[in-house]
């Protein structure tokens, strides 16, 4: 099957370089041929040409080409809606980079057109298959550290807001739409309960019109508190994940691909009669003293590897065999409802009490 890429920046190139190629190199029977790319930037066109890719003169040329079955949209966020709608109406199946849109109304419009067209339409929520996320999800589900009551998910960097258009509100810039959409999707996939409240603060330290980071706290009806922190001005790394359970703690410190590292510690003796206090700061404490080794046990970190081909294989199966898309409309709209509640909270300074 032939696929054309609209928008050949970082993510468009990533799809070609890693994702599509990885699928084609696997033993999966259905393959994707890249028919070509379209980008408004002459520099990106020259780059694509240097890689041996055909460059279309316009998006309309792609839409009118009957040999192309699939269109991948990897443009700035404000262009997702028009390109997705035109591609679907021209009879193409569509993959769209995240975030699917700038707001939930645009999301609904895309799915309306997809339903009318009868074509497969999915957003590329690829971080559902991150090894670190799946490892934490496994710890929560198996109750490795007992009943989990608090989860902290952090993505920290020190390079500011990337690129140019991500600094512009009208183009769908900001870290909530860039990273929040991924981390919230992970949260909703992990916790099998409804959210009952949302509180969020945005950071504008870079002086741009969009957020350069945020701190989001969601409370679930099952008692779990889930905190998501994104910061682009942090020069010291903190754990990617910190998970608190009734009987232990888990921490993921390194989340690079294939190099997931961390610790899992579970209590074996709740009350330690031999606990000795420590001098800390300008005082003495037993409460915050380190536990004796005899009262805890360090467990091996059971790393769960994600299927890196899962999204594309599912998409191809949906196109060819009619299988259900793995990323659904309802899931996407729920993520947007959380993001829009976070925006409301950040700009009102209030906790948003609603069931999501």
Secondary structure, DSSP 8 states (H G I E B T S, - for coil): -EEEEE--SHHHHHIIIIIIHHHHHSS-S---EEEEEE-S-HHHHHHHHHTT--B-S-HHHHHT-TT--EEEE-S-GGGHHHHHHHHHHTT-EEEE-SS--SSHHHHHHHHHHHHHHT--EEE--GGGG-HHHHHHHHHHHHTTTSSEEEEEEEEE-SS-S-SSGGG-GGGT-SHIIIIIHHHHHHHHHH--S-EEEEEEEEE-TT--SS-SEEEEEEEETTS-EEEEEEESS-SS---SEEEEETTEEEEEEE-STT--EEEEEEES-S--TT---EEETTEEESTTS---GGGEEEE--------TTHHHHHHHHHHHH----SS-HHHHHHHHHHHHHHHHHHHHTS-EE---
